[in-house]
Amino acid sequence: MDAHNAIVTKVSERVKHFHSLQQPFRIYHGSTNSTRQSHRNADNTVDTSKLTNILSIDKERSTAIVEPNVPLDALLDETLKVGLMPPVVMELPGITVGGGFSGTSGESSSFRYGAFDSTVESIEIVLADGTISKASRTEKPDLFWGAASAFGTVGVVTLVEVRLKPAKKYVALTYSLSKSATEYCQKFREEIDKNEIDFLDGISYATDSTVVCSGVLVDEIPDGQKQITFSQPSDPWFYLRAQDVQKPLKEGKAVVDYVPIKDYLFRFDRGGFWTARYAFKYFMTPFNSVTRRALNRFMHTRDMFRAMHKSGIQDFHVIQDVGVPFDRAPEFHQWLDDQLSMYPIWLCPLRVRRDDPDSGHGLHAEFADPATTPELLNYGVWGPVDGTRRDAMEANRRLEHKVQDFGGKKWLYGQAYYTEEEFWAHYNRGPYDAVREKYGAGYLPNVYDKVKVDFEAEEAARNETAVKSRLYKSKRLMGLYGVYHAYKGGDYLMKKEKPAKTQPVEEKKAEEKVEKKKAEETKAEEQKTEENKAEENKAVEKKVDETTPVETKAVETKPEESKPEEKKVE
């Protein structure tokens, strides 16, 4: 813990600095699975990127103490060694523990366990004044739930205690086919009521074609069955496998896959669900097993997020996860089909209700009230919009408004196009602001400040240079730029500091060279002057010696007395 405490102390000191100035700051984690643009630079940032360690795994208590920037794949690797796993493992391996808590993250086990923050027992957090504090479900529950889904706007989370559950080697994944939204909603409800089901989600390929995927943890593969994996270059992308099983399902055949637990949990990593297929379209590349295998290096979500952030291609997409009540789901699906027609669509039942007695705090305080918290069906809607950036913005706004009309929730990892008034009409500002005020976070950016899209400011920034403006007008060029940075690697969140305009680095070096030359010339002139003075003194001494011997001592002592003075001047 010594190394951890040393890092947290530095974080605390940095926060105290910003607090003394009442200067808002942002948190630099080192990576992200958000689609929002980054506005970080060295002057406005608290760096937590070194908090990447798993400090302990307690097998007896079934908990893990981890720093916030530990990715889910690294945590899973360690917990599986002792036969345990987190109850909710987000489907992309690069999502971090801190990101799961500070954002709103769900997965195919969330129908049973809720969002990831519902599986967290306690946190360590640096408050907005630099104080290091702890919070849990029973100790400072207002701070605990206020920090959940707050995106770092209450404080800086520096440690997370995650609950664990028994793991098994495989997931037995059973597929079933639904021919309408009403039918898949009914299937989801039936599966939720089965105690043996551990995982549940689905993929809709059209209004009349949805595959529901029900998973059960198992330790053995039955005789005559083989495992199927989704992590190797030659493996199918998961959504293509689910698409292929429709044929035998239509013929009345049962289809069950036995998938290694890690392959199942990160089954959507290769291809980023299915969004990587759009890259093949941009570059006019055939989309088949050969090309997918050849380009596998770029088809993992860590590289895809790097390419996306560098290229800005997400600005021309709808990339949103939204939850609507089950009883409105068929109507909502029809609206999606009419207005956007983006397929496939990811479906995931979510249990968002909080059962803790004192959990009505923060942005989602209403989740603590069972009367106002129905079970939601999440829709992952991800795809390009034909037309301009403004066309994409309008498509996103229509989606936001429709979700609000249906009494649903939009999860805020994606870009938010609400006006401020619209946003706070949809999210619970009172309990959220109460936590921020109590813990001195009022000077920090609020959630809306962090997730909003400032369209006009983005346009102005892009038009600063002809290169940026030209690049933004071609999706193919944007894609190439993103691929280059995916290949290159490196930081894609922190903006590099530019030399001050008044003193470029090259200009400063040139000035230093001139000053050095002037100093050398001045020194040479001073040395020459001293030599001339010495010659004059010698001439005077010689003349005095020849004419008035009596005054020789006085004349001889004057030069000797003047030498120290000359040295002082030098």
C-alpha positions in Angstrom: 0.0 0.0 0.0 3.0 2.3 0.4 3.3 2.9 -3.3 -0.4 3.4 -3.6 -0.5 5.9 -0.8 2.4 7.9 -2.3 0.6 8.2 -5.6 -2.7 9.2 -3.8 -0.8 11.8 -1.8 0.4 13.4 -5.0 -3.1 13.4 -6.4 -4.3 15.0 -3.2 -1.6 17.7 -3.5 -2.5 18.4 -7.1 -6.2 18.7 -6.2 -5.4 21.1 -3.3 -3.5 23.3 -5.8 -6.6 23.5 -8.0 -8.8 24.0 -5.0 -6.7 27.0 -3.8 -7.2 28.6 -7.1 -10.9 27.4 -7.4 -9.8 26.2 -10.9 -11.9 23.4 -12.4 -9.8 20.3 -13.5 -10.3 17.1 -15.4 -9.0 13.7 -14.6 -6.4 11.9 -16.8 -6.7 8.1 -16.6 -4.5 7.2 -19.6 -7.3 5.5 -21.6 -11.0 5.7 -22.3 -13.9 3.7 -23.7 -16.0 6.9 -24.0 -16.9 8.3 -27.4 -16.7 11.9 -26.1 -14.0 14.2 -27.2 -11.1 14.8 -24.8 -10.4 18.4 -23.5 -7.5 17.5 -21.3 -4.1 19.3 -21.2 -1.3 19.4 -18.6 -2.6 22.7 -17.1 -6.1 21.5 -16.3 -5.5 17.9 -15.4 -5.1 15.6 -12.3 -3.0 12.6 -13.5 -4.2 9.3 -12.0 -2.7 7.2 -14.8 -0.3 5.3 -12.5 -3.2 3.9 -10.4 -3.2 0.6 -12.3 -2.6 -2.1 -9.7 -4.6 -4.9 -8.1 -3.7 -4.6 -4.5 -5.4 -7.7 -3.1 -7.9 -10.4 -3.7 -9.6 -11.8 -0.6 -10.9 -15.3 -1.5 -12.6 -15.7 1.9 -14.6 -12.4 1.6 -14.9 -12.7 -2.2 -13.7 -9.1 -2.7 -10.9 -7.4 -4.7 -9.2 -4.2 -3.8 -8.1 -2.5 -7.0 -6.9 0.9 -8.3 -9.3 2.6 -10.7 -7.3 2.2 -13.9 -7.2 -1.6 -13.8 -8.9 -2.9 -16.9 -11.5 -5.6 -16.6 -9.5 -8.2 -18.5 -6.5 -7.8 -16.1 -8.8 -8.0 -13.1 -10.5 -11.1 -14.6 -7.2 -12.8 -15.2 -6.3 -12.5 -11.5 -9.7 -13.4 -10.0 -10.0 -16.5 -12.2 -6.8 -17.8 -10.7 -8.7 -18.2 -7.4 -11.9 -19.3 -9.0 -13.7 -16.0 -8.7 -15.0 -13.3 -11.1 -16.8 -9.9 -10.8 -20.6 -10.3 -11.1 -20.7 -7.7 -13.9 -17.9 -7.7 -16.5 -18.3 -5.1 -19.1 -18.1 -6.5 -22.6 -15.0 -4.5 -23.7 -11.7 -5.6 -22.0 -10.3 -2.1 -21.8 -13.1 -0.7 -19.7 -11.6 0.0 -16.3 -12.9 -0.6 -12.8 -13.0 3.2 -12.1 -14.7 3.9 -15.4 -17.3 1.3 -14.6 -18.1 2.9 -11.2 -17.9 6.5 -12.2 -19.8 5.9 -15.4 -22.9 3.7 -15.8 -21.9 0.3 -17.1 -24.0 -2.8 -17.6 -23.6 -6.1 -19.4 -25.4 -9.4 -19.9 -25.4 -10.2 -16.2 -27.0 -6.8 -15.3 -30.5 -8.2 -15.5 -29.6 -9.9 -12.2 -26.9 -7.8 -10.5 -27.6 -4.3 -11.9 -25.0 -1.9 -13.2 -21.3 -2.3 -12.3 -21.5 0.3 -9.5 -24.1 -2.0 -7.7 -21.3 -4.6 -7.3 -18.9 -2.1 -5.6 -18.6 -2.3 -1.8 -16.5 0.8 -1.1 -14.3 3.4 -2.6 -11.4 5.7 -1.6 -11.8 9.2 -3.0 -9.9 12.4 -3.0 -12.5 15.1 -2.4 -12.5 18.4 -4.3 -10.5 20.1 -1.5 -7.8 17.5 -1.6 -9.0 15.5 1.5 -8.6 11.8 1.2 -11.8 10.0 2.3 -13.5 6.7 2.2 -17.1 5.9 1.4 -19.2 2.8 1.3 -22.8 1.6 1.3 -22.9 2.1 5.0 -20.2 4.7 5.6 -21.0 8.1 4.0 -23.5 6.4 1.6 -24.4 9.8 0.2 -20.8 10.3 -1.0 -20.6 6.7 -2.3 -23.8 6.9 -4.4 -23.1 10.5 -5.3 -19.7 9.5 -6.8 -21.3 6.6 -8.7 -22.1 7.7 -12.3 -20.7 11.2 -11.5 -17.9 11.0 -14.1 -15.4 12.4 -11.6 -17.4 15.5 -10.8 -17.6 14.8 -7.0 -14.0 13.8 -6.5 -11.2 11.6 -7.8 -11.8 7.9 -7.1 -8.4 6.3 -6.2 -9.4 2.8 -4.9 -12.3 0.5 -5.5 -13.5 -2.6 -3.5 -15.3 -4.9 -5.9 -17.5 -7.8 -4.9 -16.7 -11.2 -6.5 -18.6 -14.4 -7.2 -17.7 -18.0 -8.0 -16.6 -18.5 -11.6 -16.7 -21.5 -13.8 -14.7 -22.5 -16.9 -17.3 -22.2 -19.6 -20.6 -20.5 -20.6 -23.2 -22.8 -22.2 -24.8 -20.3 -24.6 -28.3 -21.2 -25.9 -29.7 -19.3 -28.8 -33.4 -18.7 -29.6 -35.1 -16.8 -32.4 -37.8 -14.2 -32.0 -39.8 -12.7 -34.9 -41.0 -9.5 -33.3 -40.2 -7.1 -30.5 -43.1 -8.3 -28.5 -41.8 -11.8 -28.8 -38.3 -11.1 -27.7 -39.6 -9.0 -24.8 -41.6 -12.1 -23.7 -38.6 -14.3 -24.1 -36.4 -12.0 -22.0 -39.0 -12.0 -19.2 -39.2 -15.8 -19.2 -35.4 -16.2 -19.0 -35.1 -13.6 -16.2 -37.4 -15.7 -14.1 -35.1 -18.8 -14.4 -32.7 -18.9 -11.5 -30.1 -20.8 -13.5 -29.6 -18.2 -16.1 -26.4 -16.2 -15.5 -26.2 -14.1 -18.7 -28.9 -12.7 -21.0 -28.8 -10.4 -24.0 -29.7 -10.4 -27.7 -29.0 -9.1 -31.2 -31.7 -7.7 -33.4 -30.9 -8.0 -37.2 -34.3 -6.7 -38.3 -37.8 -6.1 -36.9 -38.7 -9.7 -37.6 -35.3 -11.3 -36.7 -33.8 -11.2 -33.2 -31.5 -13.8 -31.6 -31.8 -14.0 -27.8 -28.7 -15.4 -26.1 -29.0 -17.1 -22.7 -25.9 -18.2 -20.8 -25.3 -20.6 -17.9 -21.9 -21.0 -16.2 -20.6 -24.6 -16.4 -17.4 -26.4 -15.6 -17.5 -29.2 -18.2 -18.3 -29.6 -21.9 -20.7 -32.5 -22.6 -19.3 -35.5 -24.5 -19.5 -34.9 -28.2 -19.5 -31.1 -27.9 -16.6 -28.8 -28.8 -15.8 -25.4 -27.4 -16.1 -22.3 -29.7 -13.9 -19.3 -29.2 -14.1 -15.7 -30.3 -10.6 -14.3 -29.5 -8.4 -15.7 -32.2 -7.8 -14.1 -35.6 -9.4 -17.0 -37.4 -12.5 -17.0 -35.1 -15.8 -15.5 -36.2 -16.9 -12.2 -34.8 -19.6 -13.0 -32.3 -22.4 -11.1 -34.0 -21.7 -13.1 -37.2 -21.9 -16.4 -35.3 -25.3 -15.3 -33.8 -26.4 -14.4 -37.3 -25.4 -17.7 -38.7 -27.4 -19.7 -36.1 -30.7 -18.3 -37.4 -30.8 -20.8 -40.2 -30.8 -23.9 -37.9 -33.1 -22.2 -35.5 -35.6 -21.6 -38.3 -35.4 -25.3 -39.0 -36.4 -26.1 -35.4 -32.9 -27.2 -34.3 -31.4 -26.4 -30.9 -28.1 -24.5 -30.9 -25.9 -24.4 -27.9 -22.3 -23.1 -27.9 -19.8 -23.9 -25.1 -17.5 -20.8 -24.8 -14.5 -20.4 -22.5 -15.5 -17.8 -19.8 -13.1 -15.1 -20.9 -14.0 -15.5 -24.6 -17.7 -15.2 -23.7 -17.3 -12.1 -21.5 -15.2 -10.3 -24.2 -17.0 -11.8 -27.1 -17.7 -8.4 -28.6 -14.1 -7.1 -28.4 -13.1 -8.2 -32.0 -15.0 -6.0 -34.3 -16.3 -3.7 -31.5 -19.6 -5.5 -31.5 -20.0 -4.9 -35.3 -19.0 -1.3 -35.8 -15.6 -2.2 -37.3 -17.4 -3.4 -40.4 -17.9 0.3 -41.3 -14.2 0.7 -41.7 -14.3 -1.9 -44.5 -17.0 0.1 -46.2 -15.0 3.4 -45.9 -12.0 1.9 -47.5 -13.9 -0.1 -50.1 -12.4 -3.4 -48.7 -14.2 -6.7 -49.1 -15.7 -7.8 -45.8 -15.0 -11.5 -45.4 -13.1 -14.0 -43.2 -9.9 -13.5 -45.1 -9.8 -9.7 -44.8 -11.0 -9.8 -41.2 -8.2 -12.1 -40.3 -5.6 -10.0 -42.2 -6.7 -6.9 -40.4 -7.3 -8.5 -37.0 -4.5 -6.2 -35.5 -6.8 -3.2 -35.9 -10.1 -5.0 -35.0 -9.8 -4.9 -31.2 -11.6 -2.2 -29.3 -8.5 -0.7 -27.7 -7.1 0.1 -31.1 -10.5 1.1 -32.4 -11.0 3.7 -29.6 -7.6 5.1 -30.4 -8.4 5.4 -34.1 -11.8 6.9 -33.3 -10.6 9.6 -31.0 -7.8 10.7 -33.4 -10.0 10.6 -36.5 -13.2 12.2 -35.0 -15.2 9.8 -37.1 -17.7 9.3 -34.2 -19.0 12.8 -35.0 -20.8 11.3 -38.0 -22.4 8.4 -36.1 -25.1 7.6 -33.6 -23.2 5.7 -30.8 -25.6 5.5 -27.9 -26.9 3.1 -25.3 -30.4 3.8 -24.0 -32.7 2.0 -21.7 -36.5 2.1 -22.0 -39.2 0.3 -19.9 -40.1 -3.1 -21.1 -43.7 -2.2 -21.8 -42.6 0.5 -24.2 -39.9 -1.6 -25.9 -41.9 -2.8 -29.0 -43.0 0.8 -29.7 -39.5 2.1 -29.3 -38.1 -0.6 -31.6 -40.5 0.4 -34.3 -39.5 4.0 -33.9 -35.8 3.1 -34.3 -36.7 1.1 -37.4 -38.7 4.0 -38.9 -36.3 6.8 -38.0 -32.8 5.3 -38.0 -32.9 1.8 -39.4 -29.5 0.9 -37.9 -29.0 -2.8 -37.6 -27.8 -4.8 -35.8 -29.1 -3.5 -32.5 -27.8 -4.8 -29.2 -30.5 -5.7 -26.6 -29.7 -6.1 -22.9 -32.1 -6.3 -20.0 -31.1 -4.1 -17.0 -32.0 -4.1 -13.4 -31.3 -0.6 -12.3 -33.2 -0.6 -9.0 -31.1 0.0 -5.9 -32.1 -2.0 -2.8 -29.8 -0.4 -0.3 -31.7 1.5 2.4 -29.8 4.8 2.0 -29.0 4.9 -1.8 -31.2 7.8 -2.9 -28.3 10.1 -3.7 -26.5 11.4 -6.8 -27.4 11.6 -10.5 -29.6 8.5 -10.4 -31.2 9.0 -6.9 -34.5 7.9 -8.3 -33.2 4.3 -8.8 -33.7 3.9 -5.0 -37.4 4.2 -5.4 -38.9 0.9 -6.6 -42.2 2.6 -7.5 -40.5 4.8 -10.1 -37.8 2.4 -11.3 -39.1 -0.2 -13.8 -36.8 -2.8 -15.3 -35.3 -1.4 -18.5 -34.3 -3.0 -21.8 -31.1 -1.5 -23.1 -30.8 -0.7 -26.9 -27.3 -0.3 -28.2 -27.7 1.8 -31.3 -24.4 2.3 -33.2 -24.0 3.3 -36.8 -23.1 6.0 -39.3 -25.5 8.8 -40.4 -25.6 9.8 -44.0 -24.9 13.5 -44.5 -23.1 16.2 -42.5 -22.1 16.5 -38.9 -25.2 18.5 -38.3 -27.3 15.7 -39.7 -25.7 13.3 -37.3 -26.3 15.7 -34.4 -30.0 16.0 -35.3 -30.3 12.2 -35.4 -28.8 11.9 -32.0 -31.1 14.6 -30.6 -34.2 12.8 -32.0 -33.1 9.7 -30.2 -32.5 11.6 -27.0 -35.9 13.1 -27.1 -37.7 9.9 -27.9 -36.0 8.1 -25.0 -37.2 10.8 -22.7 -40.7 10.6 -24.1 -40.8 6.9 -23.3 -39.6 7.4 -19.7 -36.2 5.8 -20.4 -32.6 6.7 -19.7 -29.6 7.5 -21.9 -26.3 6.3 -20.5 -23.7 9.1 -20.7 -20.6 7.4 -22.0 -21.5 8.7 -25.4 -21.9 12.2 -26.7 -24.8 14.2 -25.3 -26.6 16.7 -27.5 -29.1 18.0 -24.9 -29.4 21.7 -24.1 -28.6 22.3 -20.5 -32.3 22.8 -19.7 -33.2 19.5 -21.5 -30.5 17.6 -19.7 -31.5 18.6 -16.2 -35.1 17.9 -17.0 -34.1 14.3 -17.6 -31.4 13.8 -14.9 -31.8 14.2 -11.1 -30.0 17.5 -10.4 -31.3 18.1 -6.8 -29.7 15.1 -5.1 -26.6 15.4 -7.4 -26.0 19.0 -6.5 -26.6 18.3 -2.8 -23.7 15.9 -2.7 -21.4 18.2 -4.7 -22.2 21.1 -2.3 -21.8 19.1 0.8 -18.3 17.8 -0.3 -17.1 21.1 -1.8 -17.2 20.1 -5.4 -19.1 23.1 -6.7 -16.1 24.6 -8.5 -15.6 21.4 -10.6 -17.3 20.9 -14.0 -20.7 19.2 -13.5 -21.8 16.2 -15.4 -23.5 18.2 -18.1 -20.3 20.2 -18.7 -18.4 17.0 -19.1 -20.7 15.2 -21.5 -22.2 17.9 -23.6 -21.3 18.5 -27.3 -20.5 22.2 -28.0 -21.1 22.1 -31.7 -20.2 25.7 -32.5 -16.9 25.5 -30.6 -16.0 22.2 -32.3 -16.6 23.8 -35.7 -14.4 26.8 -34.9 -11.6 24.6 -33.7 -11.7 22.5 -36.9 -11.6 25.5 -39.1 -8.4 26.8 -37.4 -6.3 25.1 -40.1 -7.0 24.2 -43.7 -5.7 20.7 -43.1 -8.1 19.9 -40.2 -11.0 21.4 -42.2 -10.2 19.4 -45.3 -9.6 16.2 -43.3 -13.0 16.5 -41.7 -14.8 16.6 -45.0 -13.6 13.1 -46.1 -14.5 10.1 -44.0 -11.9 8.1 -45.8 -9.2 10.5 -44.9 -10.5 10.6 -41.3 -10.4 6.8 -41.2 -6.8 6.7 -42.6 -5.7 9.2 -40.0 -7.3 7.1 -37.3 -5.7 3.9 -38.6 -2.3 5.6 -38.7 -2.6 6.5 -35.0 -4.0 3.0 -34.1 -0.8 1.6 -35.7 1.4 4.2 -34.1 -0.1 3.9 -30.6 0.7 6.4 -28.0 -1.4 8.8 -26.0 -4.7 9.9 -27.6 -6.3 11.8 -24.7 -3.9 14.3 -23.4 -3.3 17.3 -25.7 0.3 18.1 -26.3 1.5 21.5 -25.0 2.3 23.9 -27.8 5.2 26.3 -27.4 4.0 29.8 -26.6 3.2 31.9 -29.7 5.3 34.8 -28.4 8.4 32.6 -28.0 8.6 29.6 -30.3 11.4 27.1 -29.4 13.3 27.8 -32.6 13.2 31.5 -32.1 14.3 31.1 -28.5 17.3 29.1 -29.5 18.2 31.7 -32.2 18.0 34.5 -29.6 20.2 32.6 -27.2 22.8 32.1 -29.9 22.9 35.9 -30.6 23.1 36.7 -26.9 26.0 34.3 -26.5 27.9 35.8 -29.5 27.3 39.4 -28.1 28.7 38.3 -24.7 31.8 36.8 -26.3 32.4 40.0 -28.3 32.0 42.2 -25.2 34.4 40.0 -23.2 37.0 40.3 -26.0 36.7 44.1 -26.1 37.1 44.3 -22.3 40.2 42.2 -22.5 41.6 44.4 -25.2 41.0 47.5 -23.2 42.8 46.0 -20.2 45.8 45.1 -22.3 45.9 48.7 -23.7 45.8 50.1 -20.1 48.6 47.9 -19.1 50.7 49.1 -22.0 50.0 52.7 -21.1 51.0 52.1 -17.5 54.3 50.6 -18.6 55.0 53.6 -20.7 54.3 56.0 -17.9 56.4 54.0 -15.5 59.3 54.1 -17.9 59.1 57.9 -18.4 58.8 58.6 -14.6 61.8 56.3 -13.9 63.9 58.2 -16.4 63.0 61.8 -15.2 62.2 61.7 -11.4 63.6 58.7 -9.5 62.4 60.1 -6.1 58.7 59.5 -7.1 59.2 56.0 -8.5 57.7 54.2 -5.5 54.6 56.2 -5.5 54.1 55.7 -9.2 54.9 52.0 -8.9 52.4 51.5 -6.1 49.5 53.0 -8.0 49.3 50.3 -10.6 49.6 47.6 -7.9 46.8 49.2 -5.9 44.6 49.5 -9.0 44.8 45.9 -10.0 42.4 44.6 -7.3 39.9 47.2 -8.3 40.2 46.1 -11.9 39.4 42.5 -10.9 36.4 43.6 -8.9 35.0 45.4 -11.9 35.5 42.3 -14.0 
